[in-house]
Amino acid sequence: MEFSVFSDESFMKEALKEAQYAYEKDEVPVGAVVVCDREIVARAHNLTETLNDVTAHAEMQALTAAMNQLGAKYLTECALYVTLEPCVMCAGALQWAQIDRLVYGSEDDKKGYRLFSNNILHAKTNITKDILSRESRTLLEEFFGKKR
């Protein structure tokens, strides 16, 4: 299947590459990219084990990198593509960053923000889910399958 260079699927494929990097580092395989004006301005993956920091989720790393790259604390014209539905902590950070759009792959039925409240994100944030969700879920299942 071929995708447009600026499609949700193409950007999610880039987030999946980041998730694969996390997998290779024995981190929970979640990856993220921040896109502004159809250009990736930040890439990140989970680093909680590497940094010994429970807050080092892919989304948090990507937001910080994007804000540093753009020299701005708000990402009102940017989209975050992440392979797994954000947790409450990350959703709160997305709210503070006023992210314009959240696109995620697989839902997180254990710790996803929507289990607690759909109002955590900024009121103007547009949400698209289930983009390459099978690929995201497969990587997570493979990772956790090896842990058992």
LUMTI-150939 format. One line per field, with one value per atom (N, C-alpha, C): residue number from 1; x, y, z; atom name. Coordinates in nm, 4 decimals. Each point is the difference from the previous one (the first is absolute). Layout:
REM LUMTI-150939
nr <- [NUM; ...]
X <- [X; ...]
Y <- [Y; ...]
Z <- [Z; ...]
atom <- [CA; ...]
//
This chain:
REM LUMTI-150939
nr <- [1; 1; 1; 2; 2; 2; 3; 3; 3; 4; 4; 4; 5; 5; 5; 6; 6; 6; 7; 7; 7; 8; 8; 8; 9; 9; 9; 10; 10; 10; 11; 11; 11; 12; 12; 12; 13; 13; 13; 14; 14; 14; 15; 15; 15; 16; 16; 16; 17; 17; 17; 18; 18; 18; 19; 19; 19; 20; 20; 20; 21; 21; 21; 22; 22; 22; 23; 23; 23; 24; 24; 24; 25; 25; 25; 26; 26; 26; 27; 27; 27; 28; 28; 28; 29; 29; 29; 30; 30; 30; 31; 31; 31; 32; 32; 32; 33; 33; 33; 34; 34; 34; 35; 35; 35; 36; 36; 36; 37; 37; 37; 38; 38; 38; 39; 39; 39; 40; 40; 40; 41; 41; 41; 42; 42; 42; 43; 43; 43; 44; 44; 44; 45; 45; 45; 46; 46; 46; 47; 47; 47; 48; 48; 48; 49; 49; 49; 50; 50; 50; 51; 51; 51; 52; 52; 52; 53; 53; 53; 54; 54; 54; 55; 55; 55; 56; 56; 56; 57; 57; 57; 58; 58; 58; 59; 59; 59; 60; 60; 60; 61; 61; 61; 62; 62; 62; 63; 63; 63; 64; 64; 64; 65; 65; 65; 66; 66; 66; 67; 67; 67; 68; 68; 68; 69; 69; 69; 70; 70; 70; 71; 71; 71; 72; 72; 72; 73; 73; 73; 74; 74; 74; 75; 75; 75; 76; 76; 76; 77; 77; 77; 78; 78; 78; 79; 79; 79; 80; 80; 80; 81; 81; 81; 82; 82; 82; 83; 83; 83; 84; 84; 84; 85; 85; 85; 86; 86; 86; 87; 87; 87; 88; 88; 88; 89; 89; 89; 90; 90; 90; 91; 91; 91; 92; 92; 92; 93; 93; 93; 94; 94; 94; 95; 95; 95; 96; 96; 96; 97; 97; 97; 98; 98; 98; 99; 99; 99; 100; 100; 100; 101; 101; 101; 102; 102; 102; 103; 103; 103; 104; 104; 104; 105; 105; 105; 106; 106; 106; 107; 107; 107; 108; 108; 108; 109; 109; 109; 110; 110; 110; 111; 111; 111; 112; 112; 112; 113; 113; 113; 114; 114; 114; 115; 115; 115; 116; 116; 116; 117; 117; 117; 118; 118; 118; 119; 119; 119; 120; 120; 120; 121; 121; 121; 122; 122; 122; 123; 123; 123; 124; 124; 124; 125; 125; 125; 126; 126; 126; 127; 127; 127; 128; 128; 128; 129; 129; 129; 130; 130; 130; 131; 131; 131; 132; 132; 132; 133; 133; 133; 134; 134; 134; 135; 135; 135; 136; 136; 136; 137; 137; 137; 138; 138; 138; 139; 139; 139; 140; 140; 140; 141; 141; 141; 142; 142; 142; 143; 143; 143; 144; 144; 144; 145; 145; 145; 146; 146; 146; 147; 147; 147; 148; 148; 148]
X <- [0.0842; -0.0842; 0.0893; -0.0290; 0.0797; -0.0775; 0.0685; -0.0652; 0.0552; -0.0832; 0.0456; 0.1055; 0.0941; 0.1076; -0.0534; -0.1195; -0.0558; -0.1245; -0.0173; -0.1198; 0.0193; -0.1119; 0.0081; 0.0786; -0.0201; 0.0703; 0.1508; 0.0420; 0.1442; 0.0650; -0.0667; 0.0567; -0.0034; -0.1055; -0.0063; 0.1081; 0.0328; 0.1116; 0.1291; 0.0189; 0.1194; -0.0045; -0.1175; -0.0142; 0.0276; -0.0438; 0.0278; 0.1495; 0.0732; 0.1461; 0.0582; -0.0507; 0.0464; -0.0358; -0.1194; -0.0410; 0.0940; 0.0417; 0.0943; 0.1345; 0.0445; 0.1244; -0.0152; -0.1161; -0.0243; 0.0060; -0.0644; -0.0022; 0.1426; 0.0838; 0.1389; 0.0806; -0.0434; 0.0669; -0.0638; -0.0931; -0.0747; -0.0862; -0.0476; -0.0975; -0.1375; -0.1061; -0.1343; -0.0078; -0.0359; 0.0094; -0.1122; 0.0204; -0.0896; 0.0866; -0.0462; 0.0730; -0.0918; 0.0617; -0.0777; 0.0769; -0.0744; 0.0567; -0.0935; 0.0593; -0.0776; 0.0153; -0.1129; -0.0043; -0.0570; 0.0720; -0.0463; 0.0181; -0.1010; 0.0049; 0.0472; -0.0545; 0.0283; 0.1476; 0.0692; 0.1418; 0.0200; 0.0758; 0.0313; 0.1044; -0.0371; 0.0918; 0.0588; -0.0563; 0.0541; -0.0362; 0.0918; -0.0181; 0.0413; -0.0726; 0.0355; -0.0602; 0.0521; -0.0536; 0.0162; -0.0648; 0.0097; 0.1452; 0.0312; 0.1351; -0.0047; -0.1088; -0.0145; 0.1069; 0.0384; 0.1050; 0.1372; 0.0249; 0.1302; 0.0314; -0.0998; 0.0202; -0.0369; -0.0536; -0.0473; -0.0969; -0.0972; -0.0922; -0.1388; -0.0942; -0.1340; -0.0743; 0.0487; -0.0662; 0.0572; 0.0972; 0.0683; -0.0765; -0.1305; -0.0820; 0.0312; -0.0301; 0.0267; -0.0629; -0.1246; -0.0697; 0.0712; 0.0428; 0.0683; 0.1315; 0.0730; 0.1267; -0.0233; -0.1036; -0.0300; -0.0447; -0.0842; -0.0443; 0.1182; 0.0855; 0.1164; 0.0894; 0.0257; 0.0851; -0.0632; -0.1303; -0.0685; 0.0019; -0.0254; 0.0003; 0.1390; 0.1019; 0.1369; 0.0320; -0.0408; 0.0262; -0.0693; -0.1242; -0.0792; 0.0172; 0.0602; 0.0158; -0.1342; -0.0893; -0.1345; -0.0470; -0.0825; -0.0540; -0.1368; -0.0615; -0.1294; 0.0157; -0.0728; 0.0071; -0.1378; -0.0531; -0.1372; -0.0202; 0.1057; -0.0129; 0.0723; 0.0119; 0.0740; -0.0875; 0.0432; -0.0662; 0.1002; -0.0479; 0.0805; -0.0528; 0.0889; -0.0299; 0.0688; -0.0776; 0.0560; -0.0633; 0.0799; -0.0448; -0.0998; -0.0058; -0.0916; -0.0732; -0.1259; -0.0797; 0.0755; 0.0100; 0.0718; -0.0645; 0.0846; -0.0473; -0.0488; -0.0501; -0.0510; 0.1101; 0.1195; 0.1104; 0.0301; 0.0120; 0.0336; -0.1143; -0.1220; -0.1158; -0.0035; 0.0345; 0.0072; 0.1059; 0.1152; 0.1058; -0.0453; -0.0734; -0.0520; -0.0986; -0.0771; -0.0949; 0.0759; 0.1015; 0.0777; 0.0717; 0.0433; 0.0680; -0.0984; -0.1287; -0.1061; 0.0201; 0.0374; 0.0239; -0.1267; 0.0165; -0.1143; -0.0659; 0.0834; -0.0535; 0.0767; -0.0733; 0.0573; -0.0432; 0.0985; -0.0273; 0.0698; -0.0787; 0.0645; -0.0403; 0.0864; -0.0197; -0.0957; 0.0510; -0.0776; -0.0559; -0.1216; -0.0556; 0.0700; 0.0100; 0.0579; -0.1140; -0.0429; -0.1149; 0.0308; 0.1260; 0.0364; 0.0332; 0.0686; 0.0457; -0.0249; -0.0785; -0.0279; -0.0807; 0.0229; -0.0649; -0.1522; -0.0549; -0.1456; -0.0703; 0.0736; -0.0592; -0.0320; 0.0680; -0.0180; -0.0885; 0.0260; -0.0807; 0.0373; -0.0995; 0.0255; 0.0271; -0.0110; 0.0177; 0.1397; 0.0925; 0.1365; 0.0703; -0.0234; 0.0642; -0.0595; 0.0739; -0.0484; -0.1290; -0.0920; -0.1314; 0.0106; 0.1057; 0.0160; 0.0808; 0.0484; 0.0792; -0.0900; 0.0362; -0.0696; 0.0667; -0.0798; 0.0518; -0.0339; 0.1023; -0.0182; 0.0645; -0.0731; 0.0555; -0.0050; 0.0648; 0.0028; 0.0752; 0.1030; 0.0845; 0.1143; 0.0043; 0.0970; -0.0027; -0.1200; -0.0148; 0.0476; -0.0230; 0.0429; 0.1517; 0.0726; 0.1464; 0.0479; -0.0641; 0.0369; -0.0266; -0.1176; -0.0398; 0.0908; 0.0335; 0.0849; 0.1368; 0.0581; 0.1311; -0.0070; -0.1046; -0.0169; -0.0209; -0.0842; -0.0261; 0.1253; 0.0783; 0.1253; 0.0958; 0.0106; 0.0883; -0.0403; -0.1277; -0.0447; -0.0054; -0.0187; 0.0055; 0.1370; 0.1042; 0.1371; 0.0286; -0.0716; 0.0216; -0.0623; -0.0992; -0.0734; 0.0711]
Y <- [-0.1173; 0.1173; 0.1244; 0.0937; 0.1207; 0.1177; 0.0900; 0.1129; 0.1305; 0.1018; 0.1344; 0.0394; 0.0801; 0.0419; 0.0809; 0.0577; 0.0814; -0.0616; -0.1307; -0.0638; -0.0370; -0.0227; -0.0474; -0.1298; -0.0871; -0.1280; 0.0184; 0.0937; 0.0196; 0.0541; 0.0914; 0.0526; -0.1056; -0.0822; -0.1064; -0.1039; -0.0231; -0.0919; 0.0520; 0.1292; 0.0584; -0.0195; 0.0140; -0.0266; -0.1475; -0.0880; -0.1431; -0.0306; 0.0733; -0.0169; 0.0331; 0.1056; 0.0366; -0.1091; -0.0552; -0.1096; -0.1186; -0.0275; -0.1099; 0.0285; 0.1264; 0.0355; -0.0277; 0.0335; -0.0268; -0.1503; -0.0759; -0.1466; -0.0535; 0.0481; -0.0458; 0.0369; 0.1035; 0.0418; -0.0636; -0.0936; -0.0653; 0.0996; 0.1004; 0.0954; -0.0404; 0.0346; -0.0245; 0.0700; -0.0731; 0.0550; 0.0979; 0.1227; 0.1096; 0.1073; 0.0484; 0.1036; 0.1157; 0.1172; 0.1205; 0.0929; 0.0751; 0.1097; 0.1197; 0.1182; 0.1239; 0.0583; 0.0351; 0.0525; 0.1411; 0.0921; 0.1374; 0.0366; 0.0568; 0.0367; -0.1155; -0.1179; -0.1219; -0.0411; 0.0402; -0.0354; -0.0544; -0.1087; -0.0547; 0.0895; 0.0546; 0.0878; -0.0684; -0.1156; -0.0725; -0.1479; -0.0835; -0.1456; -0.0472; -0.0997; -0.0503; -0.1380; -0.0667; -0.1285; -0.0104; -0.0991; -0.0185; -0.0128; 0.0657; -0.0074; -0.0195; -0.0571; -0.0118; -0.0877; -0.1072; -0.0891; 0.0633; 0.0550; 0.0615; 0.1144; 0.0847; 0.1177; -0.0241; -0.1213; -0.0300; 0.1085; 0.0281; 0.1114; -0.0411; -0.0132; -0.0442; 0.1010; 0.1225; 0.1013; 0.0075; -0.0812; 0.0077; -0.0759; 0.0235; -0.0615; 0.0649; -0.0707; 0.0496; 0.1363; 0.0169; 0.1269; 0.1155; -0.0225; 0.1052; 0.0380; -0.1020; 0.0254; 0.0781; -0.0389; 0.0657; 0.1446; 0.0237; 0.1374; 0.0902; -0.0474; 0.0800; 0.0292; -0.1017; 0.0196; 0.0980; -0.0108; 0.0909; 0.1435; 0.0177; 0.1347; 0.0623; -0.0800; 0.0501; 0.0329; -0.0863; 0.0217; 0.1270; 0.0200; 0.1135; 0.1266; -0.0139; 0.1150; 0.0507; -0.0913; 0.0373; -0.0965; 0.0494; -0.0911; -0.0527; 0.0565; -0.0487; -0.0583; -0.1068; -0.0680; 0.0059; 0.1199; 0.0208; -0.0332; -0.0086; -0.0326; -0.1296; -0.0870; -0.1251; -0.1207; -0.1140; -0.1277; -0.0955; -0.0772; -0.1064; -0.1322; -0.0787; -0.1365; -0.0925; -0.0861; -0.0915; -0.1372; -0.1034; -0.1352; -0.0564; 0.0548; -0.0478; 0.1193; -0.0203; 0.1048; 0.0538; 0.1328; 0.0570; -0.0331; -0.0076; -0.0163; 0.1361; 0.0028; 0.1242; 0.1057; -0.0403; 0.0951; 0.0668; -0.0821; 0.0537; 0.0824; -0.0435; 0.0769; 0.1370; 0.0034; 0.1282; 0.0908; -0.0567; 0.0793; 0.0508; -0.0847; 0.0428; 0.1151; -0.0054; 0.1082; 0.1298; -0.0055; 0.1199; 0.0528; -0.0884; 0.0414; 0.0524; -0.0209; 0.0434; -0.0582; -0.1275; -0.0678; 0.0080; 0.0261; 0.0146; -0.1335; -0.1036; -0.1285; -0.1145; -0.1000; -0.1232; -0.1134; -0.0767; -0.1165; -0.1179; -0.1024; -0.1155; -0.1294; -0.0997; -0.1308; -0.0845; -0.0694; -0.0954; 0.0654; -0.0398; 0.0443; -0.0738; 0.0659; -0.0619; -0.0287; -0.1254; -0.0382; -0.0111; 0.0220; -0.0071; 0.1366; 0.0845; 0.1272; 0.1200; -0.0160; 0.1102; 0.1106; 0.1226; 0.1158; -0.0068; -0.0573; -0.0009; -0.0844; -0.0897; -0.0791; 0.0871; 0.1124; 0.0898; 0.1196; 0.0592; 0.1136; 0.0354; 0.0309; 0.0498; 0.1496; 0.0622; 0.1451; 0.0414; -0.0923; 0.0336; 0.0828; -0.0316; 0.0733; 0.1395; 0.0880; 0.1354; -0.0079; 0.0888; -0.0017; 0.0105; 0.0623; 0.0178; -0.1113; -0.0960; -0.1087; -0.0954; -0.0258; -0.0972; -0.1356; -0.1051; -0.1334; -0.0948; -0.0733; -0.1064; -0.1239; -0.1108; -0.1221; -0.1153; -0.1076; -0.1238; 0.0137; 0.0823; 0.0099; -0.1008; -0.0984; -0.1101; -0.0664; -0.0144; -0.0558; -0.1453; -0.0768; -0.1410; -0.0093; 0.0826; -0.0013; 0.0429; 0.0999; 0.0465; -0.1078; -0.0599; -0.1036; -0.1224; -0.0402; -0.1178; 0.0188; 0.1169; 0.0277; -0.0079; 0.0558; -0.0051; -0.1437; -0.0752; -0.1386; -0.0853; 0.0219; -0.0742; 0.0332; 0.1276; 0.0447; -0.0638; 0.0125; -0.0518; -0.1520; -0.0622; -0.1453; -0.0542; 0.0741; -0.0416; 0.0168; 0.0908; 0.0278; -0.1059; -0.0705; -0.0977; -0.1314]
Z <- [0.0000; 0.0000; 0.0000; -0.0855; -0.0090; 0.0576; 0.0669; 0.0642; -0.0545; 0.0048; -0.0319; 0.1017; -0.0432; 0.0895; 0.1187; -0.0113; 0.1079; 0.0624; -0.0112; 0.0542; 0.1469; 0.0683; 0.1385; 0.0074; -0.0972; 0.0004; -0.0151; -0.0843; -0.0185; 0.1267; 0.0681; 0.1247; 0.1108; 0.0014; 0.1005; -0.0266; -0.1249; -0.0307; 0.0617; 0.0012; 0.0624; 0.1517; 0.0588; 0.1437; 0.0289; -0.0884; 0.0171; -0.0077; -0.0818; -0.0028; 0.1370; 0.0622; 0.1344; 0.1010; -0.0133; 0.0894; -0.0150; -0.1219; -0.0243; 0.0672; -0.0022; 0.0704; 0.1490; 0.0554; 0.1421; 0.0267; -0.0845; 0.0126; 0.0046; -0.0894; -0.0082; 0.1243; 0.0726; 0.1236; 0.1237; -0.0220; 0.1075; 0.0775; -0.0711; 0.0527; -0.0523; 0.0706; -0.0528; -0.1350; -0.1058; -0.1357; -0.0365; 0.0431; -0.0363; -0.0643; -0.1146; -0.0712; -0.0334; -0.0212; -0.0284; -0.0923; -0.0793; -0.0777; 0.0112; -0.0040; -0.0035; -0.1386; -0.0596; -0.1358; 0.0017; -0.0630; -0.0174; -0.1470; -0.0576; -0.1420; -0.0873; 0.0260; -0.0763; 0.0053; 0.1041; 0.0187; 0.1405; 0.0114; 0.1320; 0.0655; 0.1168; 0.0731; 0.1234; 0.0382; 0.1153; -0.0116; 0.0449; 0.0037; 0.1389; 0.0510; 0.1331; 0.0213; 0.1002; 0.0426; 0.1507; 0.0586; 0.1443; 0.0435; 0.1101; 0.0570; 0.1516; 0.0500; 0.1451; 0.0640; -0.0682; 0.0537; -0.0162; -0.1166; -0.0306; 0.0959; 0.0244; 0.0849; 0.1458; 0.0282; 0.1351; 0.0470; -0.0867; 0.0219; -0.0493; 0.0914; -0.0379; -0.0870; -0.0064; -0.0832; -0.1413; -0.0321; -0.1304; -0.1089; -0.0071; -0.1049; -0.1345; -0.1056; -0.1360; -0.0234; 0.0455; -0.0208; 0.0696; 0.1236; 0.0768; -0.0671; -0.0456; -0.0683; -0.1302; -0.0732; -0.1280; 0.0202; 0.1003; 0.0271; 0.0338; 0.0896; 0.0395; -0.1197; -0.0815; -0.1178; -0.0983; -0.0207; -0.0935; 0.0513; 0.1282; 0.0569; -0.0097; 0.0250; -0.0135; -0.1452; -0.0916; -0.1423; -0.0508; 0.0435; -0.0491; 0.0842; 0.1172; 0.0876; 0.0517; 0.0299; 0.0442; 0.1074; 0.0919; 0.1014; -0.0361; -0.1018; -0.0476; -0.1400; -0.0251; -0.1295; -0.0670; -0.0085; -0.0468; -0.1477; -0.0751; -0.1427; -0.0348; 0.0984; -0.0181; 0.0317; -0.0514; 0.0273; 0.0636; 0.0952; 0.0588; -0.0523; -0.0582; -0.0438; 0.0986; 0.0639; 0.0993; -0.0187; 0.0181; -0.0315; 0.0996; 0.1206; 0.1033; 0.0606; 0.0300; 0.0652; 0.1219; 0.0136; 0.1140; 0.1343; 0.1008; 0.1372; 0.0510; 0.1212; 0.0583; 0.0109; 0.0419; 0.0135; -0.1341; -0.1040; -0.1327; -0.0574; 0.0230; -0.0473; 0.0678; 0.1281; 0.0706; -0.0603; -0.0339; -0.0642; -0.1366; -0.0739; -0.1301; 0.0171; 0.1074; 0.0275; 0.0261; 0.0832; 0.0308; -0.1243; -0.0868; -0.1235; -0.1046; 0.0251; -0.0919; -0.1401; -0.0025; -0.1278; -0.0854; -0.1267; -0.0900; -0.0300; -0.0145; -0.0437; 0.0645; 0.0445; 0.0526; -0.0914; -0.0481; -0.0840; 0.0672; 0.0329; 0.0620; -0.0669; 0.0211; -0.0612; 0.0809; 0.0973; 0.0782; 0.1260; 0.0349; 0.1277; 0.1129; 0.1160; 0.1185; 0.0966; 0.0048; 0.0805; 0.1488; 0.0378; 0.1411; 0.0595; -0.0773; 0.0563; -0.0901; -0.1046; -0.0912; 0.0663; -0.0416; 0.0616; -0.0075; -0.1067; -0.0182; 0.1047; 0.0686; 0.1073; 0.1213; 0.0100; 0.1138; -0.0355; -0.1166; -0.0441; -0.1432; -0.0795; -0.1349; -0.0001; 0.1177; 0.0097; 0.0429; 0.0031; 0.0418; -0.1073; -0.1251; -0.1095; -0.0128; -0.0639; -0.0259; -0.0807; 0.0264; -0.0661; -0.1522; -0.0496; -0.1448; -0.0671; 0.0776; -0.0571; -0.0774; -0.1245; -0.0833; 0.0197; 0.0074; 0.0280; -0.1143; -0.0443; -0.0984; 0.0590; 0.0019; 0.0593; -0.1001; 0.0374; -0.0785; -0.1326; -0.0051; -0.1183; 0.0176; -0.0874; 0.0070; 0.1384; 0.0538; 0.1344; 0.0083; -0.1047; 0.0021; 0.0133; -0.0737; 0.0067; 0.1395; 0.0560; 0.1344; 0.1035; -0.0068; 0.0963; -0.0116; -0.1220; -0.0219; 0.0647; -0.0166; 0.0589; 0.1529; 0.0575; 0.1456; 0.0487; -0.0694; 0.0394; -0.0094; -0.1031; -0.0155; 0.1145; 0.0330; 0.1078; 0.1331; 0.0352; 0.1281; 0.0018; -0.1167; -0.0102; 0.0367; -0.0365; 0.0333; 0.1490; 0.0635; 0.1430; 0.0900; -0.0530; 0.0841; 0.0102]
atom <- [N; CA; C; N; CA; C; N; CA; C; N; CA; C; N; CA; C; N; CA; C; N; CA; C; N; CA; C; N; CA; C; N; CA; C; N; CA; C; N; CA; C; N; CA; C; N; CA; C; N; CA; C; N; CA; C; N; CA; C; N; CA; C; N; CA; C; N; CA; C; N; CA; C; N; CA; C; N; CA; C; N; CA; C; N; CA; C; N; CA; C; N; CA; C; N; CA; C; N; CA; C; N; CA; C; N; CA; C; N; CA; C; N; CA; C; N; CA; C; N; CA; C; N; CA; C; N; CA; C; N; CA; C; N; CA; C; N; CA; C; N; CA; C; N; CA; C; N; CA; C; N; CA; C; N; CA; C; N; CA; C; N; CA; C; N; CA; C; N; CA; C; N; CA; C; N; CA; C; N; CA; C; N; CA; C; N; CA; C; N; CA; C; N; CA; C; N; CA; C; N; CA; C; N; CA; C; N; CA; C; N; CA; C; N; CA; C; N; CA; C; N; CA; C; N; CA; C; N; CA; C; N; CA; C; N; CA; C; N; CA; C; N; CA; C; N; CA; C; N; CA; C; N; CA; C; N; CA; C; N; CA; C; N; CA; C; N; CA; C; N; CA; C; N; CA; C; N; CA; C; N; CA; C; N; CA; C; N; CA; C; N; CA; C; N; CA; C; N; CA; C; N; CA; C; N; CA; C; N; CA; C; N; CA; C; N; CA; C; N; CA; C; N; CA; C; N; CA; C; N; CA; C; N; CA; C; N; CA; C; N; CA; C; N; CA; C; N; CA; C; N; CA; C; N; CA; C; N; CA; C; N; CA; C; N; CA; C; N; CA; C; N; CA; C; N; CA; C; N; CA; C; N; CA; C; N; CA; C; N; CA; C; N; CA; C; N; CA; C; N; CA; C; N; CA; C; N; CA; C; N; CA; C; N; CA; C; N; CA; C; N; CA; C; N; CA; C; N; CA; C; N; CA; C; N; CA; C; N; CA; C; N; CA; C; N; CA; C; N; CA; C; N; CA; C; N; CA; C; N; CA; C; N; CA; C; N; CA; C; N; CA; C; N; CA; C; N; CA; C; N; CA; C; N; CA; C; N; CA; C; N; CA; C; N; CA; C; N; CA; C; N; CA; C; N; CA; C; N; CA; C; N; CA; C; N; CA; C]
//
